[in-house]
Amino acid sequence: MELDPTRAKWTQIANEIERRIDAGVYPEGSKLPGILALCSEFSVAQVTARKALADLRNRGLIRTENGIGSFVAEKP
């Protein structure tokens, strides 16, 4: 996926991960790619990838376990 330079990169990454969750690419409970993998895939800095994950976490779409990784949140 190529990022649009006129929009914030972290929002585009968060939207793409959300799209993948909705499409079932990342099913409930599955582990998301790590920060370094996201940085490589989207050609962004770690702070940008972390901000995208923080946005998804704040919206309740993912959960993060320190030292383990981020996972797709289970739907209630």
Secondary structure, DSSP 8 states (H G I E B T S, - for coil): ----TTS-HHHHHHHHHHHHHHHTSS-TT-B---HHHHHHHHT--HHHHHHHHHHHHHTTSEEEETTTEEEE----
